């Protein structure tokens, strides 16, 4: 299955989550405080990518890394299994890595 579609994501360890739209190797999305733009590759049931994260809501809670950074990049990797992707997410330059679960919610037209 192609990753193209609308996905929700959850980072259980940090009670974070949001929405991601994937299409043709590009990612767009956000949560209550940040918007995301990135890219991904798929091969043999695995997905890897990077996302540029930009803060837009100064009144929202901190990032899942516990700060109010205006902009940062995250790297992710995961395994596609049916309608879910299970993997990890890590902020560039920060040793903390968190579990990540994405759930496919809709196809794109």
Long-range contacts (C-beta under 8 A, 24 or more apart in sequence): 1-80, 1-82, 2-42, 3-40, 3-42, 3-47, 3-80, 3-85, 4-107, 4-108, 5-104, 5-105, 5-106, 5-107, 5-108, 6-104, 6-105, 6-106, 6-107, 6-108, 7-85, 7-102, 7-103, 7-104, 7-105, 8-102, 8-103, 8-105, 9-100, 9-101, 9-102, 9-103, 10-100, 10-101, 10-103, 11-64, 11-89, 11-98, 11-99, 11-100, 12-99, 12-101, 13-98, 13-99, 14-64, 14-98, 16-64, 20-102, 21-108, 23-108, 27-51, 30-56, 31-60, 32-57, 32-60, 32-61, 33-57, 33-60, 33-61, 33-62, 33-63, 34-60, 34-63, 42-80, 45-79, 45-80, 45-81, 46-77, 46-78, 46-79, 46-80, 47-76, 47-77, 47-78, 47-79, 47-80, 47-85, 47-87, 48-75, 48-76, 48-77, 48-78, 49-75, 49-76, 49-77, 50-74, 50-75, 50-76, 51-76, 64-98, 65-91, 65-94, 65-96, 76-100, 78-102
